[in-house]
């Protein structure tokens, strides 16, 4: 097999035109092998291939849709590559080709049309039409069976894309999607019920020291606080030690991502904190890329003023320290009136005057190209969240993805998430939801919805999600106003927690990362591949899913210790030391009950059983026609009955010793 690979090769398509193929290793952890097909080098054949696509599949692609044109090029190149691979392979392997999303779907359709001996899988991470319909403010989930899909796709000028997606779903040997909520959507919009649900996992890294992620939270929070000091210079009238950092991040889909609900809830939270005289301040970040032309001058000035103040303070500190040292050296107490001279006071006064400004701190860190019509800024104007001194909720809109090289907030996304206290993702359309999953792995509580794949997955597996820092917002069976009220309640309750309660909750949240590890969720991809092999090569492979075992339906239990609820826990003493609140200094006491992190972790981790790699499929040896050899696949406990889409519905049980 290795003989056909080349670091860079120039192959000849029938017709003697070159196509460039690159082979190497992907520069990520693990260094997997990767093949890159140069789409641009084959643009000469676009019109001919579009004609062949019409003759083969009756799918027409307009000339102006560049993404669809690239999908055609990639599809034909993929089919050609798989054909060449099979033709030149001496071992004649059974190949499984897994295609993700409509952009790769043309290759799948052509593989089936040309009858290549390839087992095919198509995974949709979201349906095209579903994303468009949800953005149009329709009652999507309660009217799935009523949509005229051809009409809706045509009105939105995406009918050709919809045809590509639907054709791939129907041509695939196995059709999968990432969540049960998207499986229902795909069944109605793409007219095929997914065979298996394959949730998205993460590569989870466990720290050797149990509380190392708590230290990382403190370090990252300090970086965010430095930015806040500069951004709010002249109006830094709130205590940073009593400030919570919330955030929402993702594509700028105002309604689909729930930014509209989040802003409305923040306005209501601001009112509650003000009327109740709370000392807590909330800084809410919106990390969503939008069209900008430069940084906001006031934002840049704020960071410059902060750095100038830091330099001034260091200069005065050095002079003060030197005089103090010399005074103590001669054996006398210093005269405090002589420790600072007139020049020092002048320097400090100039620094103080530099922090004065009349305008409120800016809401947006950049200059927006469409400031007057931007949905987030328009809603902020309507709700009156202008970062005034009276506001207990401050809003910062960062219309650019985070980068460690930024002159404003020099942190990458992972470091930023670790430094925040709560991720808020009240999405209306979220087939899976990597952002709350990433929060969970990093031990940061998050708010999701029962319309997101992640939220539904966690509801299935956790008896009391909020006790583990996973708050599930109801956006399916409640009105928009009721959902805003529920989100406000979640946010206000979170603000009422003591620092100790937040530490305990972060520990519980981090322990859920085992649920999202590829070591656990990879079993569903294994199952999909074996199902595809059994359908593509029935003479060599069989697939016989067993009945679900008795552990199906088991859910992560409610923690044995008292949940971190303000109404159930006593308030911390105002004279409490920082050491007393740190779980690293021994067991904590919550309402008279002992909380021991090691014991709690041991109890929770016993609820996840390590994946047992299977024994359900069998294949016939290619050399002895009747002899059967066992082939590994997924454990039977992780699958439903054959009549339903195979899904990760709570395949958790007690670990057997």
C-alpha positions as CSV (number, residue, x, y, z in Angstrom):
1,X,0.0,0.0,0.0
2,X,2.8,2.4,0.8
3,X,4.2,2.1,-2.7
4,X,1.4,4.2,-4.1
5,X,1.9,7.1,-1.7
6,X,4.0,10.1,-2.8
7,X,4.9,13.2,-0.9
8,X,3.9,15.2,-3.9
9,X,2.7,13.7,-7.1
10,X,1.4,14.9,-10.5
11,X,-1.0,12.4,-11.8
12,X,-2.6,12.3,-15.2
13,X,-6.4,12.4,-15.6
14,X,-7.7,10.6,-18.7
15,X,-7.3,13.4,-21.2
16,X,-3.7,14.1,-20.2
17,X,-4.5,17.0,-17.8
18,X,-2.6,17.2,-14.5
19,X,-4.1,17.0,-11.1
20,X,-2.0,17.7,-8.1
21,X,-2.2,15.5,-5.0
22,X,-0.2,16.1,-1.8
23,X,0.5,13.5,0.8
24,X,2.0,14.1,4.2
25,X,1.2,14.4,7.9
26,X,-1.2,16.8,9.5
27,X,0.6,19.1,11.9
28,X,-1.6,18.4,14.9
29,X,-1.2,16.1,17.9
30,X,-0.7,12.5,16.7
31,X,0.4,13.6,13.2
32,X,-2.2,11.6,11.2
33,X,-1.5,10.9,7.5
34,X,-3.5,13.2,5.2
35,X,-4.1,13.5,1.5
36,X,-4.8,16.9,0.0
37,X,-6.4,17.3,-3.4
38,X,-5.7,20.6,-5.2
39,X,-9.2,21.7,-6.3
40,X,-7.9,24.8,-8.0
41,X,-5.6,22.9,-10.3
42,X,-8.6,21.0,-11.8
43,X,-10.8,24.0,-12.4
44,X,-10.3,23.5,-16.1
45,X,-12.7,20.5,-16.0
46,X,-15.5,22.2,-14.0
47,X,-18.0,22.6,-16.9
48,X,-17.4,19.1,-18.2
49,X,-17.9,17.6,-14.7
50,X,-21.0,19.7,-14.1
51,X,-22.4,18.3,-17.2
52,X,-21.5,14.7,-16.2
53,X,-23.1,15.4,-12.8
54,X,-26.3,16.4,-14.5
55,X,-26.3,13.4,-16.7
56,X,-25.6,11.0,-13.8
57,X,-27.5,12.6,-10.9
58,X,-29.8,15.2,-12.4
59,X,-28.3,17.9,-10.2
60,X,-27.6,21.2,-11.8
61,X,-25.1,23.7,-10.3
62,X,-25.3,27.5,-11.1
63,X,-22.2,29.2,-12.3
64,X,-22.3,31.9,-9.5
65,X,-22.2,29.5,-6.5
66,X,-18.5,29.2,-5.9
67,X,-18.9,26.8,-2.9
68,X,-21.0,24.5,-4.9
69,X,-18.6,24.6,-7.8
70,X,-15.7,23.7,-5.5
71,X,-17.9,20.8,-4.1
72,X,-18.2,19.5,-7.7
73,X,-14.5,19.6,-8.2
74,X,-13.7,18.0,-4.9
75,X,-16.3,15.3,-5.5
76,X,-14.9,14.2,-8.8
77,X,-11.3,14.3,-7.5
78,X,-12.3,12.3,-4.5
79,X,-13.9,9.6,-6.7
80,X,-10.9,9.5,-9.0
81,X,-8.5,9.2,-6.1
82,X,-10.5,6.3,-4.5
83,X,-10.6,4.6,-7.8
84,X,-6.9,4.9,-8.4
85,X,-6.2,3.7,-4.8
86,X,-8.3,0.6,-5.3
87,X,-6.8,-0.1,-8.7
88,X,-3.2,0.2,-7.5
89,X,-3.5,-1.6,-4.2
90,X,-2.1,-5.0,-4.3
91,X,-3.9,-6.2,-1.1
92,X,-7.4,-5.2,-2.4
93,X,-8.6,-3.9,1.0
94,X,-12.2,-3.3,2.0
95,X,-12.3,0.5,2.0
96,X,-14.7,2.6,4.1
97,X,-15.1,6.2,2.9
98,X,-16.7,8.6,5.4
99,X,-18.1,11.8,3.9
100,X,-19.0,14.8,6.1
101,X,-21.5,17.5,5.1
102,X,-23.0,18.4,1.7
103,X,-19.7,19.9,0.4
104,X,-18.2,16.4,0.3
105,X,-21.4,14.6,-0.8
106,X,-20.8,14.6,-4.6
107,X,-17.9,12.2,-4.2
108,X,-20.2,9.8,-2.4
109,X,-22.9,9.9,-5.1
110,X,-20.3,9.3,-7.8
111,X,-18.8,6.4,-5.9
112,X,-22.2,4.7,-5.9
113,X,-22.9,5.7,-9.5
114,X,-19.6,4.3,-10.8
115,X,-20.1,1.2,-8.6
116,X,-16.7,1.5,-6.8
117,X,-16.2,-1.3,-4.2
118,X,-16.3,1.2,-1.3
119,X,-18.4,1.2,1.8
120,X,-19.8,4.7,2.2
121,X,-20.9,6.7,5.2
122,X,-22.5,10.2,5.1
123,X,-22.6,12.3,8.3
124,X,-24.5,15.6,8.4
125,X,-23.6,17.9,11.2
126,X,-26.5,20.2,10.4
127,X,-29.0,20.3,7.6
128,X,-28.8,23.2,5.1
129,X,-32.5,23.9,5.1
130,X,-32.8,23.6,8.9
131,X,-30.1,26.3,9.4
132,X,-31.9,28.7,6.9
133,X,-35.3,28.1,8.3
134,X,-34.3,28.7,11.9
135,X,-32.6,31.9,11.0
136,X,-35.9,33.0,9.5
137,X,-37.8,33.2,12.9
138,X,-40.1,30.3,12.2
139,X,-41.5,27.7,14.7
140,X,-39.1,25.2,13.2
141,X,-39.3,22.1,15.5
142,X,-43.1,22.1,15.9
143,X,-43.6,22.3,12.2
144,X,-41.1,19.9,10.8
145,X,-43.6,17.6,9.1
146,X,-45.4,20.6,7.5
147,X,-42.5,22.1,5.5
148,X,-42.6,21.8,1.7
149,X,-38.8,21.2,1.5
150,X,-38.5,21.7,-2.3
151,X,-40.4,25.0,-2.1
152,X,-38.5,26.3,0.9
153,X,-35.1,25.4,-0.6
154,X,-36.0,27.0,-3.9
155,X,-37.2,30.3,-2.3
156,X,-33.8,30.6,-0.5
157,X,-31.9,29.8,-3.7
158,X,-30.2,26.8,-2.2
159,X,-32.1,24.1,-4.1
160,X,-29.0,22.7,-5.8
161,X,-27.2,22.5,-2.5
162,X,-30.2,20.8,-0.9
163,X,-30.2,18.3,-3.7
164,X,-26.5,17.5,-3.1
165,X,-27.1,17.0,0.6
166,X,-30.2,14.8,0.1
167,X,-28.6,12.7,-2.7
168,X,-25.6,12.0,-0.4
169,X,-27.9,11.0,2.4
170,X,-29.8,8.5,0.2
171,X,-26.8,7.1,-1.6
172,X,-24.8,6.3,1.5
173,X,-24.7,2.8,2.8
174,X,-25.0,4.3,6.3
175,X,-26.4,7.7,7.1
176,X,-25.5,9.2,10.5
177,X,-25.9,12.5,12.3
178,X,-24.5,14.0,15.5
179,X,-27.6,14.1,17.8
180,X,-31.1,12.8,18.2
181,X,-32.6,16.2,17.7
182,X,-30.8,16.5,14.3
183,X,-31.8,12.9,13.5
184,X,-35.5,14.0,13.7
185,X,-34.7,17.0,11.6
186,X,-32.9,15.0,8.9
187,X,-35.7,12.4,8.7
188,X,-38.2,15.2,7.8
189,X,-36.0,17.4,5.7
190,X,-33.8,14.9,3.9
191,X,-36.4,12.1,3.9
192,X,-34.2,9.4,5.4
193,X,-33.9,8.3,9.0
194,X,-30.3,8.2,10.2
195,X,-29.0,4.7,10.9
196,X,-26.8,5.7,13.8
197,X,-26.3,8.8,15.9
198,X,-22.5,9.6,16.2
199,X,-21.9,12.3,18.8
200,X,-18.9,14.6,18.5
201,X,-16.2,13.9,21.0
202,X,-13.0,15.7,22.2
203,X,-9.5,14.6,23.0
204,X,-9.6,14.9,26.8
205,X,-6.4,15.5,28.6
206,X,-6.4,14.8,32.3
207,X,-4.1,16.7,34.7
208,X,-1.8,14.7,37.0
209,X,-2.7,17.0,39.8
210,X,-6.5,17.0,40.5
211,X,-6.7,20.8,41.0
212,X,-4.3,21.9,38.3
213,X,-7.2,23.1,36.1
214,X,-8.3,25.3,39.1
215,X,-4.9,27.0,39.0
216,X,-5.2,27.5,35.2
217,X,-8.6,29.1,35.8
218,X,-7.0,31.6,38.2
219,X,-4.1,32.4,35.9
220,X,-6.4,32.9,32.8
221,X,-8.8,35.0,34.9
222,X,-5.9,37.3,35.8
223,X,-5.2,37.9,32.1
224,X,-8.9,38.8,31.5
225,X,-8.8,41.1,34.5
226,X,-5.9,43.0,33.0
227,X,-7.9,43.6,29.8
228,X,-11.0,44.7,31.9
229,X,-8.8,47.2,33.8
230,X,-7.8,48.9,30.6
231,X,-11.2,48.7,28.9
232,X,-13.0,50.3,31.8
233,X,-10.4,52.9,32.7
234,X,-12.0,55.9,34.3
235,X,-15.1,53.9,35.2
236,X,-13.5,51.1,37.1
237,X,-15.9,51.6,40.0
238,X,-16.6,47.9,40.6
239,X,-14.6,45.3,42.6
240,X,-12.8,42.9,40.3
241,X,-12.7,40.3,43.1
242,X,-16.5,40.3,43.0
243,X,-16.8,40.2,39.2
244,X,-18.0,37.2,37.2
245,X,-17.1,36.7,33.5
246,X,-19.8,35.2,31.2
247,X,-19.3,34.6,27.5
248,X,-21.0,33.5,24.3
249,X,-18.9,32.5,21.2
250,X,-19.4,31.1,17.8
251,X,-20.6,32.1,14.3
252,X,-22.5,35.3,14.1
253,X,-25.9,33.8,13.8
254,X,-27.9,36.2,16.0
255,X,-31.0,34.1,16.5
256,X,-29.7,30.6,15.9
257,X,-26.9,31.0,18.5
258,X,-29.3,32.6,21.0
259,X,-27.5,36.0,21.2
260,X,-30.9,37.7,21.2
261,X,-32.1,35.6,24.3
262,X,-28.8,36.2,26.1
263,X,-28.9,40.0,25.6
264,X,-32.5,40.2,26.9
265,X,-31.6,38.0,29.9
266,X,-28.6,40.2,30.6
267,X,-30.9,43.3,30.7
268,X,-33.2,41.6,33.1
269,X,-30.2,40.4,35.2
270,X,-28.9,43.9,35.4
271,X,-32.3,45.1,36.8
272,X,-32.3,42.3,39.4
273,X,-28.8,43.0,40.6
274,X,-29.5,46.7,40.8
275,X,-32.8,46.6,42.7
276,X,-31.4,44.0,45.1
277,X,-28.3,46.0,45.9
278,X,-25.9,43.3,44.8
279,X,-22.2,43.9,45.0
280,X,-21.7,41.4,42.2
281,X,-20.7,42.6,38.8
282,X,-21.1,40.6,35.6
283,X,-18.9,41.2,32.5
284,X,-20.5,39.5,29.5
285,X,-18.3,38.9,26.4
286,X,-19.7,38.3,22.9
287,X,-17.0,36.6,20.8
288,X,-18.6,36.6,17.3
289,X,-16.7,37.6,14.1
290,X,-18.3,40.4,12.2
291,X,-17.3,42.9,9.5
292,X,-14.9,45.5,10.9
293,X,-12.3,47.9,9.5
294,X,-10.1,48.5,12.6
295,X,-9.8,48.5,16.3
296,X,-11.8,51.0,18.3
297,X,-9.5,53.9,19.2
298,X,-10.9,54.2,22.7
299,X,-10.3,50.5,23.3
300,X,-6.7,50.8,22.2
301,X,-6.2,53.9,24.3
302,X,-7.6,52.1,27.4
303,X,-4.9,49.4,27.1
304,X,-2.2,52.1,26.6
305,X,-3.4,54.0,29.7
306,X,-3.3,50.8,31.8
307,X,0.3,50.0,30.7
308,X,1.3,53.6,31.5
309,X,-0.2,53.4,35.0
310,X,1.6,50.1,35.5
311,X,4.9,51.7,34.5
312,X,4.3,54.7,36.7
313,X,3.5,52.5,39.7
314,X,6.6,50.4,39.2
315,X,8.8,53.6,39.0
316,X,7.4,55.0,42.2
317,X,7.7,51.6,43.9
318,X,11.3,51.2,43.0
319,X,12.2,54.7,44.4
320,X,10.1,54.1,47.6
321,X,11.8,50.7,48.1
322,X,15.3,52.1,47.7
323,X,14.6,54.9,50.3
324,X,13.1,52.5,52.7
325,X,16.0,50.1,52.4
326,X,18.5,52.9,53.0
327,X,16.6,54.1,56.1
328,X,16.4,50.7,57.6
329,X,20.1,50.1,56.8
330,X,21.2,52.9,59.1
331,X,18.9,51.6,61.9
332,X,16.1,54.2,61.8
333,X,12.4,54.2,61.0
334,X,11.7,56.1,57.7
335,X,10.0,59.5,57.7
336,X,6.9,58.7,55.6
337,X,6.6,62.4,54.6
338,X,10.0,62.2,52.9
339,X,9.6,58.9,51.2
340,X,8.0,60.5,48.1
341,X,9.2,63.8,46.7
342,X,7.3,66.4,44.7
343,X,8.3,64.8,41.4
344,X,6.8,61.6,42.5
345,X,3.5,63.2,43.4
346,X,3.5,65.1,40.1
347,X,4.0,61.9,38.2
348,X,1.2,60.2,40.0
349,X,-1.2,63.1,39.5
350,X,-0.5,63.1,35.8
351,X,-1.2,59.4,35.7
352,X,-4.5,59.9,37.5
353,X,-5.6,62.7,35.1
354,X,-4.9,60.4,32.2
355,X,-7.5,58.0,33.5
356,X,-10.3,60.6,33.4
357,X,-12.9,60.4,30.7
358,X,-16.5,61.5,30.3
359,X,-17.8,58.9,27.9
360,X,-18.9,55.4,28.9
361,X,-16.5,52.5,28.2
362,X,-17.1,51.3,24.6
363,X,-19.4,48.3,24.1
364,X,-17.6,47.2,20.9
365,X,-13.8,46.7,20.7
366,X,-13.7,47.3,17.0
367,X,-15.2,49.8,14.4
368,X,-18.1,48.0,12.8
369,X,-18.9,48.5,9.1
370,X,-22.6,48.3,9.7
371,X,-22.9,49.8,13.1
372,X,-26.4,51.1,12.7
373,X,-27.9,47.8,11.6
374,X,-25.8,45.3,13.5
375,X,-28.2,43.0,15.5
376,X,-26.1,42.9,18.7
377,X,-25.5,46.6,18.8
378,X,-29.1,47.4,18.0
379,X,-30.3,45.2,20.8
380,X,-27.8,46.8,23.2
381,X,-29.2,50.2,22.4
382,X,-32.8,49.0,22.9
383,X,-32.0,47.4,26.3
384,X,-29.8,50.2,27.5
385,X,-26.7,48.2,28.4
386,X,-24.3,51.0,27.9
387,X,-21.7,50.1,30.5
388,X,-22.7,53.0,32.7
389,X,-21.5,53.2,36.4
390,X,-25.0,52.2,37.6
391,X,-25.1,49.1,35.5
392,X,-24.1,45.9,37.3
393,X,-23.9,44.1,33.9
394,X,-21.2,45.2,31.5
395,X,-21.2,44.1,27.9
396,X,-18.1,43.7,25.6
397,X,-18.6,42.8,22.0
398,X,-15.4,41.4,20.4
399,X,-16.3,40.9,16.7
400,X,-13.2,38.9,16.0
401,X,-11.9,35.5,17.0
402,X,-9.4,35.6,19.9
403,X,-5.7,35.4,19.3
404,X,-2.7,35.4,21.5
405,X,-1.1,38.1,19.2
406,X,-4.0,40.6,19.6
407,X,-3.0,44.0,21.0
408,X,-6.3,44.2,23.0
409,X,-6.9,40.8,24.5
410,X,-3.8,38.7,23.9
411,X,-5.2,35.2,24.8
412,X,-6.2,32.3,22.7
413,X,-9.7,30.8,22.9
414,X,-8.8,28.0,25.3
415,X,-7.1,30.3,27.8
416,X,-10.0,32.7,27.6
417,X,-12.6,30.0,28.3
418,X,-10.6,28.8,31.3
419,X,-10.6,32.3,32.7
420,X,-14.3,32.8,32.5
421,X,-16.9,31.6,35.1
422,X,-19.8,30.6,32.8
423,X,-20.4,29.9,29.1
424,X,-23.9,30.8,27.9
425,X,-25.1,29.2,24.7
426,X,-29.0,29.5,24.5
427,X,-29.0,28.3,20.9
428,X,-32.2,27.8,19.0
429,X,-30.4,25.7,16.3
430,X,-27.4,23.8,17.5
431,X,-27.1,20.2,16.1
432,X,-24.4,19.4,18.6
433,X,-22.6,22.3,20.3
434,X,-18.8,22.1,20.6
435,X,-18.6,25.3,22.7
436,X,-20.4,24.0,25.8
437,X,-18.6,20.6,25.4
438,X,-15.3,22.4,25.4
439,X,-16.4,24.3,28.5
440,X,-17.2,21.0,30.2
441,X,-13.8,19.5,29.4
442,X,-12.1,22.6,30.9
443,X,-14.2,22.5,34.0
444,X,-16.3,25.6,33.2
445,X,-20.1,25.5,33.9
446,X,-22.3,26.3,30.9
447,X,-25.8,26.9,29.8
448,X,-27.2,25.0,26.9
449,X,-30.7,24.2,25.6
450,X,-32.9,21.2,25.0
451,X,-32.7,22.0,21.2
452,X,-28.9,21.4,21.1
453,X,-27.4,18.0,20.7
454,X,-25.1,18.6,23.6
455,X,-28.0,19.6,25.9
456,X,-30.1,16.6,25.0
457,X,-27.1,14.3,25.4
458,X,-26.3,15.6,28.9
459,X,-30.0,15.4,29.9
460,X,-30.0,11.7,29.0
461,X,-26.8,10.9,31.0
462,X,-27.1,13.2,34.0
463,X,-29.9,13.0,36.6
464,X,-29.4,16.5,37.9
465,X,-27.4,18.4,35.3
466,X,-27.4,21.8,37.1
467,X,-25.6,20.2,40.1
468,X,-22.7,19.4,37.7
469,X,-22.7,22.9,36.2
470,X,-24.7,22.0,33.1
471,X,-27.8,24.2,32.9
472,X,-30.4,23.2,30.3
473,X,-32.6,26.0,29.0
474,X,-36.1,25.0,27.7
475,X,-36.4,26.5,24.2
476,X,-38.7,23.9,22.7
477,X,-41.8,24.0,24.9
478,X,-41.6,27.6,26.2
479,X,-42.2,30.9,24.6
480,X,-39.3,33.2,23.8
481,X,-40.2,35.4,26.8
482,X,-40.5,32.4,29.1
483,X,-37.1,31.2,27.9
484,X,-35.6,34.6,28.6
485,X,-37.0,34.5,32.1
486,X,-35.7,31.0,32.7
487,X,-32.2,32.1,31.5
488,X,-32.3,35.2,33.8
489,X,-33.1,32.9,36.7
490,X,-30.1,30.7,35.9
491,X,-27.8,33.7,35.6
492,X,-29.1,35.3,38.8
493,X,-28.8,32.0,40.8
494,X,-25.2,31.6,39.5
495,X,-24.4,35.1,40.7
496,X,-25.6,34.2,44.2
497,X,-23.2,31.4,44.6
498,X,-20.2,31.8,46.9
499,X,-16.7,31.3,45.7
500,X,-16.6,28.0,47.5
501,X,-19.7,26.8,45.7
502,X,-18.2,27.7,42.3
503,X,-15.0,25.8,43.1
504,X,-17.0,22.7,44.0
505,X,-19.2,23.0,40.9
506,X,-16.2,23.4,38.6
507,X,-14.7,20.2,40.0
508,X,-18.0,18.4,39.2
509,X,-18.1,19.9,35.7
510,X,-14.6,18.8,34.9
511,X,-15.4,15.2,35.9
512,X,-18.0,15.0,33.2
513,X,-15.3,15.2,30.6
514,X,-15.1,11.4,30.5
515,X,-18.6,11.4,28.9
516,X,-17.2,13.5,26.0
517,X,-13.9,11.7,25.4
518,X,-13.4,10.0,22.0
519,X,-12.3,7.0,24.0
520,X,-16.0,6.7,24.9
521,X,-17.8,8.2,21.9
522,X,-15.6,6.7,19.3
523,X,-17.6,3.4,19.6
524,X,-20.4,4.9,17.6
525,X,-18.1,5.6,14.7
526,X,-16.8,2.1,14.9
527,X,-20.3,0.8,14.8
528,X,-21.2,2.9,11.7
529,X,-18.1,1.6,9.8
530,X,-18.9,-2.0,10.5
531,X,-22.6,-1.5,9.5
532,X,-21.3,0.1,6.2
533,X,-19.0,-2.9,5.6
534,X,-21.8,-5.3,6.2
535,X,-24.0,-3.5,3.6
536,X,-21.3,-2.9,1.0
537,X,-19.8,-6.4,1.3
538,X,-22.5,-8.7,2.6
539,X,-20.6,-11.8,1.5
540,X,-17.6,-10.9,3.7
541,X,-19.2,-9.0,6.7
542,X,-22.2,-9.5,8.8
543,X,-23.6,-7.0,11.3
544,X,-25.9,-8.3,14.1
545,X,-26.6,-5.8,16.8
546,X,-27.4,-7.4,20.1
547,X,-30.3,-6.4,22.3
548,X,-29.5,-3.6,24.7
549,X,-28.3,-4.8,28.1
550,X,-29.8,-4.0,31.5
551,X,-27.6,-0.9,32.0
552,X,-29.3,1.0,29.2
553,X,-31.0,4.1,30.6
554,X,-28.6,4.5,33.5
555,X,-27.9,8.1,34.3
556,X,-25.2,10.0,36.2
557,X,-26.6,10.3,39.7
558,X,-27.2,13.5,41.7
559,X,-24.0,14.2,43.7
560,X,-24.0,12.9,47.2
561,X,-23.0,16.2,48.7
562,X,-25.3,19.2,48.8
563,X,-25.7,20.8,45.3
564,X,-24.2,24.3,45.0
565,X,-27.5,26.1,45.4
566,X,-27.5,29.5,47.2
567,X,-30.9,28.6,48.8
568,X,-29.5,25.4,50.4
569,X,-26.0,26.6,51.4
570,X,-25.0,29.0,54.1
571,X,-23.3,32.2,53.1
572,X,-19.6,32.5,53.5
573,X,-18.3,34.5,56.4
574,X,-17.0,37.9,55.4
575,X,-13.8,37.3,57.3
576,X,-13.2,33.9,55.6
577,X,-9.7,33.3,54.4
578,X,-8.8,32.4,50.9
579,X,-7.2,29.2,52.2
580,X,-10.4,28.1,53.9
581,X,-12.2,28.2,50.5
582,X,-9.6,26.2,48.6
583,X,-10.5,22.5,48.1
584,X,-6.7,21.7,48.0
585,X,-6.5,22.5,51.7
586,X,-8.7,19.6,52.8
587,X,-12.3,18.5,52.8
588,X,-14.9,21.3,52.8
589,X,-18.0,21.6,54.9
590,X,-21.3,22.4,53.2
591,X,-24.3,22.8,55.5
592,X,-22.8,20.5,58.0
593,X,-22.0,17.8,55.3
594,X,-18.4,16.9,54.5
595,X,-17.3,17.4,50.9
596,X,-14.2,15.5,49.9
597,X,-13.0,16.0,46.3
598,X,-11.3,12.6,46.1
599,X,-14.3,10.7,47.3
600,X,-16.7,12.6,45.1
601,X,-14.5,12.0,42.1
602,X,-14.3,8.3,42.8
603,X,-18.1,8.0,43.1
604,X,-18.7,9.9,39.9
605,X,-16.1,8.1,37.8
606,X,-17.5,4.7,38.7
607,X,-20.6,5.7,36.8
608,X,-18.7,5.5,33.5
609,X,-17.7,2.1,32.2
610,X,-14.6,2.0,30.1
611,X,-15.6,1.1,26.5
612,X,-15.6,-2.6,25.9
613,X,-14.6,-3.1,22.3
614,X,-17.0,-5.5,20.8
615,X,-17.7,-8.8,19.4
616,X,-20.7,-8.3,17.2
617,X,-19.6,-8.4,13.6
618,X,-17.9,-11.2,11.7
619,X,-16.2,-11.3,8.4
620,X,-15.3,-14.1,5.9
621,X,-11.7,-14.6,5.2
622,X,-10.8,-13.5,1.7
623,X,-8.8,-16.7,1.2
624,X,-11.1,-19.4,2.7
625,X,-14.7,-18.8,1.5
626,X,-16.5,-20.4,4.4
627,X,-14.2,-19.7,7.3
628,X,-15.3,-16.9,9.7
629,X,-13.1,-14.6,11.7
630,X,-14.3,-12.3,14.4
631,X,-14.2,-8.6,13.9
632,X,-14.3,-6.0,16.6
633,X,-17.1,-3.5,16.8
634,X,-19.1,-1.5,19.4
635,X,-20.5,-2.9,22.6
636,X,-24.1,-3.9,22.5
637,X,-24.9,-1.8,25.5
638,X,-24.2,1.3,23.5
639,X,-26.8,0.6,20.8
640,X,-30.6,0.6,20.6
641,X,-32.7,-1.9,18.9
642,X,-32.3,-2.3,15.1
643,X,-35.7,-0.6,14.4
644,X,-34.5,2.7,15.9
645,X,-31.5,4.9,15.0
646,X,-28.6,3.6,17.0
647,X,-27.8,6.3,19.5
648,X,-25.8,7.0,22.7
649,X,-28.9,6.8,25.0
650,X,-27.3,6.3,28.3
651,X,-25.1,3.3,27.9
652,X,-23.6,4.0,31.3
653,X,-23.4,1.4,34.1
654,X,-21.6,0.5,37.2
655,X,-18.0,-0.4,36.6
656,X,-17.3,-4.0,37.2
657,X,-14.4,-4.8,39.5
